[in-house]
Each structure stands twice: as structure tokens, then as C-alpha cells.
């Protein structure tokens, strides 16, 4: 199983959504406060609404920008607190397409799609 995952969320009909055909998801929406968190974390990314790269993992990785801490199960999903924003967001059961169970922490990096890294 991968320890790092990458998706490319974008705006569709006014909502943040993402596609990941590898796990059978098309226009999967972010709701329940997670959309507002994405608004904050993409504010400095040019044209983020057309798509941005979101890298995430249950373990810390170099240059991650935010840590989501599990708070509670709610309805069929899970609520996480985004640090350092101190904002809460709900993640739907699609989370389990990436993890066997909801991780205690999720680390993430939000960056432009066109950004290229060189080592």
C-alpha cells in the first residue's frame, strides 16, 4: 500500500471535487467544512479552482503544510481538525479508498499542478 497519495481537486458546480479513477471516484465532493479548509489552503495557488495537487499521507513527509487530527466519527465519515488553522472538516467514507481505517493523523501539501520539483 502507498504511504503517499496524490489527487488533483478542482471546482465543479461551485464545489471542490476530485476524480480518482484508480479507486472508482468521479467528482467526489469535499463537504462539511473541508471545502472551507481547502479555500484557505489554496488561497495563494493561482487558478486553484481549475485544479491543484494535493499530496497526503498518514505519516509526516517533507514540506507537508498541514496536519489533520482525527476528532470523531460522525455519520458515515470522520471529522478532522486542520492544524494550524484550528478548523474542523468532515471526510466522507471515500477516505477508506486510501486507508484501511481512518488514520489518527493525515499530513497534506497543497501546491499548483504546474509546480515541478528538482533534486
Contact map, one row per residue, 1 for C-alpha under 8 A:
11100000000000000000000000000000000000000000000000000000000000000000000000000000000000000000000000000000000000000000000
11111000000000000000000000000000000000000000000000000000000000000000000000000000000000000000000000000000000000000000000
11111000000000000000000000000000000000000000000000000000111000000000000000000000000000000000000000000000000000000000000
01111100000000000000000000000000000000000000000000000011100000000000000000000000000000000000000000000000000000000000000
01111110000000000000000000000000000000000000000000000011100000000000000000000000000000000000000001000000000000000000000
00011111000000000000000000000000000000000000000000001111000000000000000000000000000000000000000000000000000000000000000
00001111100000000111000000000000000000000000000000001110000000000000000000000000000000000000000000000000000000000000000
00000111110000000110000000000000000000000000000000111100000000000000000000000000000000000000000000000000000000001000000
00000011111000011110000000000000000000000000000000111100000000000000000000000000000000000000000000000000000000000000000
00000001111100011100000000000000000000000000000111110000000000000000000000000000000000000000000000000000000000000000000
00000000111111111000000000000000000000000000000011100000000000000000000000000000000000000000000000000000000000000000000
00000000011111111000000000100000000000000000000000000000000000000000000000000000000000000000000000000000000000000000000
00000000001111100000000000000000000000000000000000000000000000000000000000000000000000000000000000000000000000000000000
00000000001111110000000000000000000000000000000000000000000000000000000000000000000000000000000000000000000000000000000
00000000001111111000000000001100001000000000000000000000000000000000000000000000000000000000000000000000000000000000000
00000000111101111100000000001100001001000000000010000000000000000000000000000000000000000000000000000000000000000000000
00000000111100111110000000111100000000000000000000000000000000000000000000000000000000000000000000000000000000000000000
00000011110000011111000011111000000000000000000000000000000000000000000000000000000000000000000000000000000000000000000
00000011100000001111100011110000000000000000000000000000000000000000000000000000000000000000000000000000000000000000000
00000010000000000111111111000000000000000000000000000000000000000000000000000000000000000000000000000000000000000000000
00000000000000000011111111000000000000000000000000000000000000000000000000000000000000000000000000000000000000000000000
00000000000000000001111110000000000000000000000000000000000000000000000000000000000000000000000000000000000000000000000
00000000000000000001111110000000000000000000000000000000000000000000000000000000000000000000000010000000000000000000000
00000000000000000001111111000000000000000000000000000000000000000000000000000000000000000000000000000000000000000000000
00000000000000000111111111110000000000000000000000000000000000000000000000000000000000000000000000000000000000000000000
00000000000000000111100111110000000000000000000000000000000000000000000000000000000000000000000000000000000000000000000
00000000000100001110000011111000000000000000000000000000000000000000000000000000000000000000000000000000000000000000000
00000000000000001110000011111100000000000000000000000000000000000000000000000000000000000000000000000000000000000000000
00000000000000111100000000111110000000000000000000000000000000000000000000000000000000000000000000000000000000000000000
00000000000000111000000000011111011000000000000000000000000000000000000000000000000000000011000000000000000000000000000
00000000000000000000000000001111111000000000000000000000000000000000000000000000000000001110000000000000000000000000000
00000000000000000000000000000111111000000000000000000000000000000000000000000000000000001110000000000000000000000000000
00000000000000000000000000000011111110000000000000000000000000000000000000000000000000111100000000000000000000000000000
00000000000000000000000000000111111111000000000000000000000000000000000000000000000000011110000000000000000000000000000
00000000000000110000000000000111111111100000000000000000000000000000000000000000000000001000000000000000000000000000000
00000000000000000000000000000000111111110000000000000000000000000000000000000000000000000000000000000000000000000000000
00000000000000000000000000000000111111111000000000000000000000000000000000000000010000111000000000000000000000000000000
00000000000000010000000000000000011111111100000000000000000000000000000000000000000000000000000000000000000000000000000
00000000000000000000000000000000001111111110000000000000000000000000000000000000000000000000000000000000000000000000000
00000000000000000000000000000000000111111110000000000000000000000000000000000000000000000000000000000000000000000000000
00000000000000000000000000000000000011111111000000000000000000000000000000000000000000000000000000000000000001000000000
00000000000000000000000000000000000001111111100100000000000000000000000000000000000000000000000000000000000001100000000
00000000000000000000000000000000000000111111110100000000000000000000000000000000000000000000000000000000000000000000000
00000000000000000000000000000000000000001111110000000000000000000000000000000000000000000000000000000000000000000000000
00000000000000000000000000000000000000000111111100010000000000000000000000000000000000000000000000000000000000110000000
00000000000000000000000000000000000000000011111100000000000000000000000000000000000000000000000000000000000000010000000
00000000000000000000000000000000000000000000111111100000000000000000000000000000000000000000000000000000000000000000000
00000000010000000000000000000000000000000110111111110000000000000000000000000000000000000000000000000000000000010000000
00000000011000010000000000000000000000000000001111110000000000000000000000000000000000000000000000000000000000000000000
00000000011000000000000000000000000000000000001111110000000000000000000000000000000000000000000000000000000000000000000
00000001111000000000000000000000000000000000001111111000000000000000000000000000000000000000000000000000000000011000000
00000001110000000000000000000000000000000000100111111100000000000000000000000000000000000000000000000000000001111000000
00000111100000000000000000000000000000000000000000111110000000000000000000000000000000000000000000000000000011111000000
00000111100000000000000000000000000000000000000000011111000000000000000000000000000000000000000000000000000111100000000
00011110000000000000000000000000000000000000000000001111100000000000000000000000000000000000000000000000000111000000000
00011100000000000000000000000000000000000000000000000111110000000000000000000000000000000000000000000000011110000000000
00111000000000000000000000000000000000000000000000000011111110000000000000000000000000000000000000000000011100000000000
00100000000000000000000000000000000000000000000000000001111100000000000000000000000000000000000000000011111000000000000
00100000000000000000000000000000000000000000000000000000111110000000000000000000000000000000000000000000111000000000000
00000000000000000000000000000000000000000000000000000000111111010000000000000000000000000000000000000000011000000000000
00000000000000000000000000000000000000000000000000000000101111110000000000000000000000000000000000000000001000000000000
00000000000000000000000000000000000000000000000000000000000111110000000000000000000000000000000000000000000000000000000
00000000000000000000000000000000000000000000000000000000000011111000000000000000000000000000000000000000000010000000000
00000000000000000000000000000000000000000000000000000000000111111110000000000000000000000000000000000000001110000000000
00000000000000000000000000000000000000000000000000000000000000111110000000000000000000000000000000000000001111000000000
00000000000000000000000000000000000000000000000000000000000000011111000000000000011100000000000000000000001110000000000
00000000000000000000000000000000000000000000000000000000000000011111100000000000011100000000000000000000111100000000000
00000000000000000000000000000000000000000000000000000000000000000111110000000001111000000000000000000000111100000000000
00000000000000000000000000000000000000000000000000000000000000000011111000000001111000000000000000000001110000000000000
00000000000000000000000000000000000000000000000000000000000000000001111100000111100000000000000000000111100000000000000
00000000000000000000000000000000000000000000000000000000000000000000111110000111100000000000000000000000000000000000000
00000000000000000000000000000000000000000000000000000000000000000000011111000111000000000000000000000000000000000000000
00000000000000000000000000000000000000000000000000000000000000000000001111111110000000000000000000000000000000000000000
00000000000000000000000000000000000000000000000000000000000000000000000111111110000000000100000000000000000000000000000
00000000000000000000000000000000000000000000000000000000000000000000000011111100000000000000000000000000000000000000000
00000000000000000000000000000000000000000000000000000000000000000000000011111100000000000001100000000000000000000000000
00000000000000000000000000000000000000000000000000000000000000000000000011111110000000000111100000000000000000000000000
00000000000000000000000000000000000000000000000000000000000000000000011111111111000000000111100000000100000000000000000
00000000000000000000000000000000000000000000000000000000000000000000011111001111100000011110000000000000000000000000000
00000000000000000000000000000000000000000000000000000000000000000001111100000111110000011110000000000000000000000000000
00000000000000000000000000000000000000000000000000000000000000000001111000000011111001111000000000000000000000000000000
00000000000000000000000000000000000010000000000000000000000000000111100000000001111111111000000000000000000000000000000
00000000000000000000000000000000000000000000000000000000000000000111100000000000111111100000000000000000000000000000000
00000000000000000000000000000000000000000000000000000000000000000110000000000000011111000000000000000000000000000000000
00000000000000000000000000000000000000000000000000000000000000000000000000000000011111100000000000000000000000000000000
00000000000000000000000000000000000000000000000000000000000000000000000000000000111111110000000000000000000000000000000
00000000000000000000000000000000100010000000000000000000000000000000000000000000111011111000000000000000000000000000000
00000000000000000000000000000000110010000000000000000000000000000000000000000011110001111100000000000000000000000000000
00000000000000000000000000000011111010000000000000000000000000000000000000000011110000111110000000000000000000000000000
00000000000000000000000000000011110000000000000000000000000000000000000001001111000000011111000000000000000000000000000
00000000000000000000000000000111010000000000000000000000000000000000000000001111000000001111111000000000000000000000000
00000000000000000000000000000100000000000000000000000000000000000000000000011100000000000111111000000000000000000000000
00000000000000000000000000000000000000000000000000000000000000000000000000011100000000000011111110000000000000000000000
00000000000000000000000000000000000000000000000000000000000000000000000000000000000000000011111111000000000000000000000
00000000000000000000000000000000000000000000000000000000000000000000000000000000000000000011111111100100000000000000000
00000000000000000000000000000000000000000000000000000000000000000000000000000000000000000000111111111100000000000000000
00000000000000000000001000000000000000000000000000000000000000000000000000000000000000000000111111110000000000000000000
00001000000000000000000000000000000000000000000000000000000000000000000000000000000000000000011111110000000000000000000
00000000000000000000000000000000000000000000000000000000000000000000000000000000000000000000001111111110000000000000000
00000000000000000000000000000000000000000000000000000000000000000000000000000000000000000000000111111100000000000000000
00000000000000000000000000000000000000000000000000000000000000000000000000000000000000000000000100111110000000000000000
00000000000000000000000000000000000000000000000000000000000000000000010000000100000000000000001100111111000000000000000
00000000000000000000000000000000000000000000000000000000010000000000010000000000000000000000000000101111110000000000000
00000000000000000000000000000000000000000000000000000000010000000000110000000000000000000000000000000111110000000000000
00000000000000000000000000000000000000000000000000000000011000000011110000000000000000000000000000000011111000000000000
00000000000000000000000000000000000000000000000000000001111100000011100000000000000000000000000000000011111100000000000
00000000000000000000000000000000000000000000000000000001111110011111000000000000000000000000000000000000111110000000000
00000000000000000000000000000000000000000000000000000111100000011111000000000000000000000000000000000000011111000000000
00000000000000000000000000000000000000000000000000001111000000111100000000000000000000000000000000000000001111100000000
00000000000000000000000000000000000000001100000000011110000000001000000000000000000000000000000000000000000111110000000
00000000000000000000000000000000000000000100100000011100000000000000000000000000000000000000000000000000000011111010000
00000000000000000000000000000000000000000000110100111000000000000000000000000000000000000000000000000000000001111110000
00000001000000000000000000000000000000000000000000111000000000000000000000000000000000000000000000000000000000111110000
00000000000000000000000000000000000000000000000000000000000000000000000000000000000000000000000000000000000000011111000
00000000000000000000000000000000000000000000000000000000000000000000000000000000000000000000000000000000000000111111100
00000000000000000000000000000000000000000000000000000000000000000000000000000000000000000000000000000000000000000111110
00000000000000000000000000000000000000000000000000000000000000000000000000000000000000000000000000000000000000000011111
00000000000000000000000000000000000000000000000000000000000000000000000000000000000000000000000000000000000000000001111
00000000000000000000000000000000000000000000000000000000000000000000000000000000000000000000000000000000000000000000111
